[in-house]
Amino acid sequence: MRNYNKIIYIVLLLGLFSCSEDYFDVNRPSGTAEVDQLRINDLLAPVIFHTVEGQYSAGLSFGNYVQNFTGESGNAAGETTAAGLWADVYLYALPNIETIKEKAAESGATHYAAIADILKAVNLGIATDSWDYVPLTEASMGDDNLFPDFASQENVYSAIFDLLDGAIADLEAEDTSSINIGSEDLIYGGNVEQWLRAAYTFKARYQLHLVNKGVVSPGEVINTIENGFTSNDDDFQMFYDDRSINPRYSLEILARNTGNPHNVLASQIVSSMNGDYYPFESDALEIDPRLPVFGEIDNSEDTEWKGHVSGGGGLAPDGTVANVQFADGGYYTRAEAPIVIITYAEAQFIKAEAEFLANGGTTTSAGITEAGYQAYLEGIMASMAKYGVDGSAYINDPAVDVGAENLMLHHIMKEKYIHNFLNPESFVDFRRYDFSDEVFTGLTIREDGENSVEYEGQWFRRATYPTTEINRNGSVVQQYQETPVTPVWWDAD
């Protein structure tokens, strides 16, 4: 993320959180301003805010499914509607994106339009990955169409690629308008080159989703990611501050400190980092150095890190009491922590996986190209740098530095899973590989309790549509409603 003037950033962000949300959400009848009263610059910050908040909401809905966390007593989540994500995408982000597009067309602001298209692609992507069929062309027509039809995921993905390709073309060309992108850009502060690299990186992510479906080749992903992020400075994220605090800090730390419901770390993420699933060979290394950045042991007497079995009633995999909670002051659980959508490290893991698959790799084979192996190592080091830890002993451990000829898919996906802690992209990865324990070492399905007994022994693979949408648009929704264990299009055989 670009380090732009902090004072301007804080003033803008505080305004966004405190009083301007109603002002900026121009699609809402209760708004205090008409569309023609707003400048194009007034709209970008709230669109970015709701785009990022939508990603947070998705991570909150699906992080239990991929066993990043459980409820405070080890509870496994049942089916979810991800209603907060739906609201951020369809009530707030997409309508205002369309207004940006209209104003950009009027003023010839092609770079502004390109950024709007990238944000639209990101919102459509998280929506279709969550629900499969979603509103597309009729999504933001307001009073002109109160009952929008839904589009297939195949068509939504086609639209995503069209949006990203168009944005790339516009950002590579000169913008001759007088509209400048500045501090209202809460991601890059108006840096067009970084938006261009983001467009390529998002495109590679969405292409990778379709490789196992046979729609996109690994080589196409490799070609795209070569134009993507070049360092951690390109990470697509939005920071909060000590007055407009990160919602995860509020949920996990403030709630815990005041005796309210919160979450704790699951055994899948902890056991992937504490040496249980991947025993370290170096005496100098007991745990992944990133683990204390994510969690902490909840009492001073324990020294062994034990995550909560999903649905296990507070027990660790060995049958003893689990003890890992979110770290107070951790990377994601500080008041000023960012919500992260996509990073340079993930881009390297995308490249590594694509190189592995292009080399003929399967879920059980070993061996990767040298370029792919270097991407795997670079992704690890970029992750360590992002989380502010010394990764030298870790990356030199033979359990990690296995050599190109011995690298397996589970090595790549383990590192991507750890790095993408709390990112909803992990839910995509788990589904792409059918929740395989050959790809996600040690993975076992939740122990069913009262919240999920209806789908006992089945992995949740999508959200169900929110009640608000069913109430407003029930006759349309009913045509596309599936069970929460039904695969989405790119996930189906």
C-alpha positions as CSV (number, residue, x, y, z in Angstrom):
1,M,0.0,0.0,0.0
2,R,1.2,3.5,-0.8
3,N,2.2,5.6,2.2
4,Y,0.4,8.8,1.4
5,N,0.0,11.8,3.7
6,K,-1.2,10.5,7.0
7,I,-3.1,13.6,8.0
8,I,-5.1,13.7,4.8
9,Y,-5.7,9.9,5.1
10,I,-7.0,10.2,8.7
11,V,-9.3,13.1,7.9
12,L,-10.8,11.3,4.9
13,L,-11.2,8.0,6.7
14,L,-12.8,9.5,9.8
15,G,-15.2,11.4,7.6
16,L,-16.1,8.2,5.8
17,F,-16.8,6.3,9.0
18,S,-18.5,8.9,11.1
19,C,-20.9,11.0,9.1
20,S,-20.5,10.6,5.4
21,E,-21.6,7.0,4.8
22,D,-25.2,8.2,4.2
23,Y,-23.9,11.1,2.1
24,F,-21.9,8.9,-0.1
25,D,-24.4,6.1,-0.6
26,V,-26.2,8.0,-3.3
27,N,-28.4,5.0,-4.2
28,R,-30.2,5.2,-0.9
29,P,-33.4,7.3,-0.8
30,S,-32.3,8.7,2.6
31,G,-29.1,10.2,1.2
32,T,-28.4,13.8,1.8
33,A,-27.1,14.6,-1.7
34,E,-28.3,14.1,-5.2
35,V,-26.0,12.4,-7.7
36,D,-25.5,15.5,-9.7
37,Q,-24.3,17.3,-6.6
38,L,-21.4,14.9,-6.1
39,R,-18.0,15.0,-7.8
40,I,-16.5,11.8,-9.1
41,N,-13.8,12.0,-6.4
42,D,-16.5,12.0,-3.7
43,L,-17.5,8.4,-4.6
44,L,-14.3,6.4,-4.7
45,A,-13.5,6.2,-1.0
46,P,-16.9,4.8,0.1
47,V,-16.8,2.3,-2.8
48,I,-13.4,1.1,-1.7
49,F,-14.5,1.0,1.9
50,H,-17.5,-1.2,1.1
51,T,-15.5,-3.4,-1.2
52,V,-13.0,-4.0,1.6
53,E,-15.6,-4.4,4.3
54,G,-17.3,-7.0,2.0
55,Q,-14.1,-9.0,1.9
56,Y,-13.9,-8.8,5.7
57,S,-17.5,-10.0,6.0
58,A,-16.8,-12.9,3.6
59,G,-13.8,-13.9,5.7
60,L,-15.9,-13.8,8.8
61,S,-18.5,-16.1,7.1
62,F,-16.1,-18.6,5.6
63,G,-13.1,-18.5,7.9
64,N,-14.8,-21.1,10.1
65,Y,-15.4,-23.4,7.1
66,V,-11.6,-23.4,6.3
67,Q,-10.8,-23.8,10.0
68,N,-8.9,-20.5,10.4
69,F,-10.9,-20.2,13.6
70,T,-13.8,-21.6,15.5
71,G,-16.3,-20.2,17.9
72,E,-14.9,-19.6,21.4
73,S,-15.8,-23.1,22.6
74,G,-14.6,-24.7,19.4
75,N,-17.9,-24.4,17.8
76,A,-18.2,-25.2,14.1
77,A,-20.3,-22.8,11.9
78,G,-23.5,-24.0,10.2
79,E,-24.8,-22.7,6.9
80,T,-24.4,-19.0,6.3
81,T,-26.2,-16.4,4.2
82,A,-23.2,-14.0,4.3
83,A,-25.8,-11.2,4.5
84,G,-23.2,-8.6,5.3
85,L,-21.3,-9.3,2.1
86,W,-24.5,-9.2,0.0
87,A,-25.3,-5.7,1.4
88,D,-21.8,-4.4,0.9
89,V,-21.8,-5.6,-2.8
90,Y,-25.3,-4.9,-3.9
91,L,-26.6,-2.1,-1.7
92,Y,-23.4,0.0,-1.5
93,A,-20.5,-0.9,-3.8
94,L,-22.0,-1.7,-7.2
95,P,-24.6,1.1,-7.4
96,N,-22.0,3.7,-6.6
97,I,-19.5,2.1,-9.0
98,E,-22.1,2.6,-11.8
99,T,-22.3,6.3,-10.8
100,I,-18.6,6.6,-11.0
101,K,-18.7,5.1,-14.4
102,E,-21.3,7.5,-15.6
103,K,-19.4,10.5,-14.3
104,A,-16.1,9.2,-15.7
105,A,-17.7,8.9,-19.2
106,E,-19.0,12.4,-19.0
107,S,-15.6,13.8,-18.1
108,G,-13.4,11.4,-20.1
109,A,-11.7,10.2,-17.0
110,T,-10.6,6.8,-18.3
111,H,-8.3,6.0,-15.4
112,Y,-11.1,6.6,-12.9
113,A,-13.3,4.4,-15.0
114,A,-10.7,1.7,-15.1
115,I,-10.4,1.7,-11.3
116,A,-14.2,1.4,-11.1
117,D,-14.1,-1.6,-13.4
118,I,-11.4,-3.3,-11.2
119,L,-13.5,-2.7,-8.1
120,K,-16.6,-4.0,-9.9
121,A,-14.8,-7.1,-10.9
122,V,-13.6,-7.7,-7.3
123,N,-17.2,-7.3,-6.0
124,L,-18.7,-9.6,-8.6
125,G,-15.9,-12.1,-8.0
126,I,-16.5,-12.4,-4.3
127,A,-20.3,-12.5,-4.8
128,T,-20.3,-15.3,-7.4
129,D,-17.7,-17.3,-5.5
130,S,-20.0,-17.1,-2.5
131,W,-23.4,-17.8,-4.1
132,D,-22.8,-19.0,-7.7
133,Y,-25.7,-17.3,-9.5
134,V,-25.9,-13.6,-8.7
135,P,-27.3,-10.4,-10.2
136,L,-25.1,-9.1,-13.0
137,T,-26.4,-6.8,-15.7
138,E,-29.6,-5.9,-13.8
139,A,-27.9,-5.5,-10.4
140,S,-27.8,-1.7,-10.1
141,M,-30.9,-0.5,-12.0
142,G,-32.7,0.7,-8.8
143,D,-36.4,1.6,-9.4
144,D,-36.1,0.7,-13.0
145,N,-35.8,-3.0,-12.0
146,L,-36.7,-4.0,-8.5
147,F,-36.5,-7.7,-9.3
148,P,-33.2,-8.3,-11.0
149,D,-32.5,-11.7,-12.7
150,F,-29.5,-13.7,-11.8
151,A,-26.6,-14.7,-14.1
152,S,-24.7,-18.0,-14.2
153,Q,-21.3,-18.1,-12.7
154,E,-19.8,-18.8,-16.1
155,N,-21.3,-15.6,-17.4
156,V,-20.2,-13.6,-14.3
157,Y,-16.7,-14.8,-14.8
158,S,-16.8,-13.8,-18.4
159,A,-17.9,-10.3,-17.3
160,I,-15.1,-10.2,-14.7
161,F,-12.4,-10.9,-17.4
162,D,-14.0,-8.3,-19.7
163,L,-13.9,-5.7,-16.9
164,L,-10.3,-6.4,-16.0
165,D,-9.1,-6.5,-19.6
166,G,-10.8,-3.2,-20.3
167,A,-9.3,-1.7,-17.2
168,I,-5.8,-2.9,-18.2
169,A,-6.2,-1.3,-21.6
170,D,-7.4,2.0,-20.2
171,L,-4.6,2.1,-17.5
172,E,-2.0,1.4,-20.1
173,A,-3.2,4.3,-22.2
174,E,-3.0,8.0,-21.4
175,D,-5.8,9.7,-19.5
176,T,-6.3,13.1,-21.1
177,S,-9.0,14.3,-18.7
178,S,-8.4,16.9,-15.9
179,I,-9.6,14.5,-13.2
180,N,-6.8,13.6,-10.8
181,I,-6.9,10.6,-8.5
182,G,-5.7,11.4,-5.1
183,S,-6.2,10.7,-1.4
184,E,-9.7,9.4,-2.0
185,D,-8.0,6.3,-3.3
186,L,-7.6,4.5,0.0
187,I,-5.6,1.7,-1.6
188,Y,-2.8,3.3,-3.7
189,G,-3.3,7.0,-3.3
190,G,-3.8,7.5,-7.1
191,N,-0.8,5.4,-8.3
192,V,-2.0,4.2,-11.7
193,E,0.9,1.7,-12.2
194,Q,-0.1,-0.1,-9.0
195,W,-3.7,-0.3,-10.1
196,L,-2.5,-1.7,-13.4
197,R,-0.5,-4.4,-11.6
198,A,-3.5,-5.1,-9.3
199,A,-5.7,-5.7,-12.4
200,Y,-3.3,-8.3,-13.7
201,T,-3.0,-9.9,-10.3
202,F,-6.7,-10.2,-9.8
203,K,-7.1,-11.5,-13.3
204,A,-4.5,-14.3,-12.6
205,R,-6.4,-15.2,-9.4
206,Y,-9.7,-15.6,-11.2
207,Q,-8.0,-17.5,-14.0
208,L,-6.5,-19.9,-11.5
209,H,-10.0,-20.6,-10.2
210,L,-10.9,-22.0,-13.7
211,V,-7.8,-24.1,-14.4
212,N,-9.2,-27.3,-12.8
213,K,-12.5,-26.7,-14.6
214,G,-10.5,-26.9,-17.9
215,V,-11.5,-23.4,-19.0
216,V,-8.1,-21.7,-18.5
217,S,-4.6,-23.2,-18.9
218,P,-1.9,-22.9,-16.3
219,G,0.2,-21.2,-19.0
220,E,-2.3,-18.4,-19.3
221,V,-2.1,-17.8,-15.6
222,I,1.7,-17.7,-15.7
223,N,1.6,-15.1,-18.6
224,T,-0.9,-12.9,-16.6
225,I,0.9,-13.0,-13.3
226,E,4.2,-11.9,-14.9
227,N,2.6,-8.5,-15.2
228,G,1.2,-8.5,-11.6
229,F,2.6,-7.3,-8.3
230,T,6.3,-6.8,-8.0
231,S,6.7,-6.4,-4.2
232,N,4.8,-6.1,-0.9
233,D,4.4,-2.4,-1.6
234,D,1.7,-3.4,-4.2
235,D,-0.5,-5.3,-1.6
236,F,-4.2,-4.4,-2.1
237,Q,-5.3,-3.5,1.4
238,M,-6.9,-0.8,3.4
239,F,-5.7,0.4,6.9
240,Y,-7.8,1.5,9.8
241,D,-6.7,3.8,12.6
242,D,-7.1,4.1,16.4
243,R,-10.4,6.1,16.1
244,S,-11.9,4.2,13.2
245,I,-10.9,0.8,14.4
246,N,-10.5,-2.4,12.5
247,P,-13.7,-4.5,12.8
248,R,-11.7,-7.7,13.5
249,Y,-10.0,-6.0,16.5
250,S,-13.4,-5.0,17.8
251,L,-14.8,-8.6,17.3
252,E,-11.9,-10.6,18.6
253,I,-10.0,-8.5,21.1
254,L,-12.4,-5.9,22.5
255,A,-15.2,-8.5,22.7
256,R,-13.0,-11.0,24.4
257,N,-11.8,-8.4,26.9
258,T,-15.3,-7.5,27.8
259,G,-16.6,-11.1,28.1
260,N,-18.5,-11.1,24.9
261,P,-18.6,-13.8,22.1
262,H,-15.5,-14.1,20.0
263,N,-13.5,-16.6,18.1
264,V,-10.4,-18.7,18.7
265,L,-7.8,-20.3,16.4
266,A,-8.6,-23.6,14.9
267,S,-6.4,-26.7,14.9
268,Q,-6.0,-26.8,11.1
269,I,-4.1,-23.4,11.0
270,V,-2.3,-24.0,14.3
271,S,-1.2,-27.5,13.4
272,S,0.1,-26.3,10.1
273,M,2.4,-23.9,11.9
274,N,3.4,-25.6,15.2
275,G,5.3,-28.5,13.7
276,D,2.6,-31.1,14.1
277,Y,1.7,-31.5,10.4
278,Y,5.1,-30.4,9.1
279,P,7.8,-31.3,11.7
280,F,10.8,-29.0,11.6
281,E,14.2,-30.6,11.3
282,S,16.2,-27.7,12.7
283,D,16.7,-27.5,16.5
284,A,16.5,-23.8,16.3
285,L,12.9,-23.8,15.0
286,E,9.9,-24.9,17.1
287,I,7.1,-23.0,15.4
288,D,6.4,-21.0,12.3
289,P,7.5,-17.4,13.2
290,R,4.2,-16.1,11.9
291,L,2.1,-18.1,14.4
292,P,2.6,-15.5,17.3
293,V,1.6,-12.8,14.9
294,F,-1.8,-14.5,14.4
295,G,-2.4,-16.0,17.8
296,E,-1.3,-16.4,21.4
297,I,-1.5,-19.1,24.1
298,D,-4.3,-18.2,26.5
299,N,-2.5,-19.0,29.7
300,S,1.1,-18.6,30.9
301,E,1.5,-22.2,32.1
302,D,1.2,-23.8,28.7
303,T,4.1,-23.8,26.2
304,E,2.7,-26.1,23.5
305,W,0.5,-24.5,20.9
306,K,-2.9,-26.3,20.6
307,G,-5.6,-25.1,18.3
308,H,-9.3,-25.9,18.6
309,V,-10.8,-28.8,16.7
310,S,-13.6,-27.6,14.6
311,G,-16.7,-28.6,16.5
312,G,-14.6,-30.3,19.1
313,G,-16.0,-28.5,22.1
314,G,-12.8,-26.7,23.1
315,L,-10.4,-29.7,22.7
316,A,-7.2,-29.9,20.7
317,P,-6.4,-32.8,18.3
318,D,-4.7,-34.7,21.1
319,G,-7.8,-34.6,23.3
320,T,-6.4,-32.0,25.7
321,V,-7.8,-28.5,26.2
322,A,-7.0,-26.2,23.3
323,N,-5.3,-22.9,24.2
324,V,-4.8,-20.7,21.2
325,Q,-6.7,-17.4,20.8
326,F,-6.3,-14.4,18.6
327,A,-3.2,-12.4,19.4
328,D,-3.9,-9.1,21.2
329,G,-1.8,-6.7,19.0
330,G,-1.4,-9.3,16.3
331,Y,-1.1,-8.3,12.6
332,Y,-4.8,-8.6,12.0
333,T,-6.0,-7.8,15.5
334,R,-4.8,-4.3,16.1
335,A,-7.0,-1.3,16.1
336,E,-5.2,0.1,13.0
337,A,-4.7,-3.3,11.3
338,P,-5.5,-3.6,7.6
339,I,-8.1,-5.7,5.8
340,V,-6.1,-7.4,3.1
341,I,-7.6,-8.5,-0.2
342,I,-4.7,-9.7,-2.4
343,T,-0.9,-9.5,-2.0
344,Y,2.4,-10.0,-3.7
345,A,3.0,-13.1,-1.7
346,E,-0.3,-14.6,-2.9
347,A,0.8,-13.7,-6.5
348,Q,3.9,-15.7,-6.0
349,F,1.9,-18.7,-4.8
350,I,-0.4,-18.3,-7.8
351,K,2.6,-18.5,-10.0
352,A,4.1,-21.5,-8.1
353,E,0.8,-23.4,-8.4
354,A,0.4,-22.6,-12.1
355,E,4.0,-23.7,-12.8
356,F,3.4,-26.9,-10.9
357,L,0.3,-27.7,-12.8
358,A,1.9,-26.7,-16.2
359,N,4.7,-29.1,-15.4
360,G,2.1,-31.9,-15.2
361,G,1.7,-31.9,-11.4
362,T,-1.1,-33.6,-9.6
363,T,-2.3,-33.7,-6.0
364,T,0.1,-36.6,-5.3
365,S,3.1,-35.9,-7.7
366,A,6.4,-34.2,-6.9
367,G,8.5,-31.9,-9.0
368,I,8.2,-28.3,-10.3
369,T,10.1,-26.0,-12.7
370,E,12.9,-23.9,-11.3
371,A,10.8,-20.8,-11.9
372,G,8.0,-22.3,-9.9
373,Y,10.2,-23.3,-7.1
374,Q,11.7,-19.8,-6.8
375,A,8.2,-18.4,-6.8
376,Y,7.3,-20.7,-3.9
377,L,10.4,-19.5,-1.9
378,E,9.8,-15.9,-2.8
379,G,6.2,-16.1,-1.6
380,I,7.3,-17.4,1.7
381,M,9.9,-14.7,2.2
382,A,7.4,-12.0,1.1
383,S,5.0,-13.4,3.6
384,M,7.6,-13.3,6.4
385,A,8.4,-9.7,5.5
386,K,4.8,-8.6,5.4
387,Y,4.2,-10.0,8.9
388,G,7.4,-8.5,10.2
389,V,9.2,-11.7,11.3
390,D,12.6,-13.3,10.6
391,G,11.9,-16.2,8.2
392,S,15.5,-17.2,7.6
393,A,15.6,-20.3,9.8
394,Y,12.1,-21.3,8.5
395,I,12.9,-21.1,4.8
396,N,16.2,-22.9,5.3
397,D,14.6,-25.8,7.2
398,P,14.6,-29.0,5.1
399,A,10.8,-29.4,5.8
400,V,10.3,-26.2,3.8
401,D,13.2,-26.0,1.4
402,V,12.6,-29.4,0.0
403,G,14.1,-28.7,-3.4
404,A,12.3,-28.3,-6.8
405,E,12.3,-32.1,-7.5
406,N,10.6,-32.9,-4.2
407,L,8.1,-30.0,-4.0
408,M,4.5,-31.2,-3.9
409,L,1.2,-29.3,-4.3
410,H,0.5,-29.5,-0.5
411,H,3.7,-27.6,0.2
412,I,2.5,-24.7,-2.0
413,M,-1.0,-24.7,-0.7
414,K,0.1,-24.9,2.9
415,E,2.1,-21.8,2.5
416,K,-0.7,-20.0,0.7
417,Y,-3.2,-21.1,3.3
418,I,-1.0,-19.7,6.1
419,H,-0.2,-16.5,4.3
420,N,-3.8,-15.9,3.5
421,F,-5.0,-16.3,7.1
422,L,-8.5,-14.9,7.4
423,N,-8.7,-14.2,3.6
424,P,-11.9,-15.6,1.9
425,E,-9.7,-16.8,-1.0
426,S,-8.8,-19.8,1.2
427,F,-12.4,-21.0,0.8
428,V,-12.0,-21.0,-2.9
429,D,-8.8,-23.0,-2.6
430,F,-10.4,-25.6,-0.4
431,R,-13.2,-26.1,-2.8
432,R,-11.0,-26.2,-5.9
433,Y,-9.3,-29.2,-4.4
434,D,-12.4,-30.7,-2.9
435,F,-11.2,-30.3,0.7
436,S,-8.5,-32.9,0.1
437,D,-6.2,-33.8,2.9
438,E,-3.6,-34.7,0.3
439,V,-3.5,-31.0,-0.6
440,F,-4.3,-29.5,2.8
441,T,-2.4,-31.8,5.1
442,G,-4.2,-33.0,8.2
443,L,-7.6,-31.5,7.2
444,T,-10.6,-33.3,8.6
445,I,-14.2,-32.3,8.4
446,R,-15.8,-30.6,11.4
447,E,-17.3,-32.6,14.2
448,D,-21.0,-31.9,13.8
449,G,-23.0,-30.2,16.5
450,E,-26.5,-28.8,16.6
451,N,-25.6,-26.0,14.1
452,S,-24.6,-28.3,11.3
453,V,-26.3,-31.7,11.9
454,E,-28.5,-31.4,8.9
455,Y,-25.4,-31.6,6.6
456,E,-23.4,-34.0,8.8
457,G,-20.3,-35.3,7.0
458,Q,-20.6,-32.8,4.2
459,W,-18.4,-29.8,3.5
460,F,-20.2,-26.4,3.1
461,R,-19.4,-25.1,-0.4
462,R,-21.4,-21.9,-0.7
463,A,-23.6,-19.4,1.1
464,T,-27.4,-19.4,0.8
465,Y,-29.2,-16.2,-0.3
466,P,-29.9,-13.7,2.5
467,T,-33.5,-13.4,3.8
468,T,-33.6,-9.8,2.7
469,E,-33.1,-10.8,-0.9
470,I,-35.6,-13.6,-0.7
471,N,-38.2,-11.3,0.7
472,R,-37.6,-8.6,-2.0
473,N,-36.9,-10.8,-4.9
474,G,-38.2,-14.3,-3.9
475,S,-39.6,-15.4,-7.2
476,V,-36.3,-14.9,-8.9
477,V,-34.1,-16.2,-6.1
478,Q,-36.1,-19.4,-5.8
479,Q,-34.9,-20.5,-9.3
480,Y,-31.3,-20.4,-8.2
481,Q,-31.4,-21.4,-4.5
482,E,-29.3,-24.6,-3.8
483,T,-28.2,-26.3,-0.6
484,P,-25.1,-25.0,1.1
485,V,-23.2,-28.2,0.2
486,T,-23.9,-27.9,-3.5
487,P,-20.8,-27.0,-5.6
488,V,-20.6,-23.8,-7.5
489,W,-20.0,-24.0,-11.2
490,W,-16.2,-23.9,-11.2
491,D,-16.2,-26.4,-8.4
492,A,-18.5,-29.0,-10.0
493,D,-17.3,-31.9,-12.1
